[in-house]
Amino acid sequence: MFNVRRFPSQHGSVLIIVLWVSIGLVSIALYFANSMTYELRASDNRVSGLTADQAIEGAARYVSYVLSIYATNGAVPVNTQFACEAVPIGDAKFWLIGRDPTAGISGTAPTDPAFGLVDEGSKLNLNTANTNVLSYLPDMTMDFAQAIMDWRGTNGVVSLDYATLGYYPKYAPFETVDELRLVYGATVEQLAGDDINRNGVLDANEKDSTGMGQLNSGLFEYTTVWTREPNFHADGSSLTNANTPNMSATAGPALLRTFFQNEGVGNADNMATQLYRNIHPANGGVNNCNNILDLAFRCQSLGMSEADFAKIYNDVTTSTNTYFRGRVNVNTAGADVLTALFMGLSDNISQEIASGAADTLITYRAQNPANLNSIWWLIDALGNNNQIITTLKGSGDYVTTRSFQFTADIAAVGPFGRGYRRVKFIFDTSEGTPVIVYRQDLSRLGWALGDKVRQTLLANDNNTTP
């Protein structure tokens, strides 16, 4: 038998092959381990996203509860009455992205999002505002204001070439604000302005078109289609109409007298008689109140106190309409909306007068939050002889201090600040019970909670990561 001799080079080749095989196996193991790490993270993110989705659903139910408690008689809930920032739901948190009520006055520009509900009554209604009012909104042109009127018009007159866009004009009321995208001549800059993620502040990644660090908001910020105020009580019973039918000299005042007495108005007999005679003069004519501000103005001139008027305010009306549509809530409207509204009332109201009145109202309501219980406060803030007051009380029904539609712009994150989601809900309380009438997913617009919230979430994530 022959002995086979193994040379050292053969031993080395086997070792190298073994090493290569080992390296290959280790690489495969590392590859799959790394893949599983990514899959674990992806699964974790999916779970966080689902958790955030459920947090938003819970937040919507929470908002419905808040409105049922705090939004009675058209009151606007304030963010001190309920939780609206980093509210925990299990391992998730949610925020209600709101608006700073002082934004736009005296050059103020918030740098971080405000939190709370957004009052739809603080905006102009696309279905009721006239061309003049719309044309005075920031970055609005008369051409686009007229295009809005043409879109919602029902006369079927084609005045714009929609054929080049591949569709026809609607010739019916707007159903959503986003419908503005379809109106002839609409641009992203005009509709969204600088606020691409629509959170009410100028974020670091957004263009500063003013060059002064101030947010240039678009039409989405100033307009709505939802404002509808009921002209009846929550239980369906009627309000008392101050413009009572022309009755006898005794029956007419008696109707108002009973109402005043039930509401606790001082000197009810004399007040009822004087108001009835003011509306129904002795010459047999009729001098009806034009609106609720006109009623307040007359009651003041007849000697009624502001406190007594506040007692009847939620139970009195000057109209037989079932609903009021398009009223602007002067308790919450911003400077730009108020300025546009006032300028659109009359050609005699200049921008200086309108913007000055808007600033005065916003300053007054910030300094006198407990004095906004009725429309009377407009007279206190601007004065009896102010041109805005004279125009408002003498014309249509444009203003109110009540709201029945609210936006809950809900953003949520899951565990460790992951799985960001954002959904906008619009709630309608005009029938008594809060009802969701619109829902829109805004997650695609990106992060809208500001840098402070982001840094807080990152810090908490780092502190809890093993």
QUIMOTA-V640184 format. One record per helix or strand of 2 or more residues. SS is the DSSP state (h for helix, s for strand). FROM is the first residue (numbers start at 0). TO is the last residue. If there is no record, write none. Layout:
# QUIMOTA-V640184
[[SS & FROM & TO] [SS & FROM & TO]]
This chain:
# QUIMOTA-V640184
[[h & 7 & 69] [h & 71 & 73] [s & 86 & 88] [s & 91 & 96] [s & 117 & 118] [h & 119 & 121] [s & 123 & 124] [h & 130 & 134] [h & 141 & 151] [h & 161 & 164] [h & 176 & 181] [h & 187 & 191] [h & 218 & 221] [s & 222 & 223] [s & 227 & 229] [s & 239 & 240] [h & 250 & 262] [h & 267 & 278] [h & 291 & 300] [h & 305 & 312] [s & 315 & 316] [s & 322 & 324] [s & 327 & 328] [h & 334 & 344] [h & 350 & 366] [h & 368 & 370] [h & 376 & 381] [h & 386 & 393] [s & 398 & 399] [s & 404 & 412] [h & 414 & 416] [s & 420 & 427] [s & 434 & 440] [h & 442 & 444] [h & 449 & 463]]
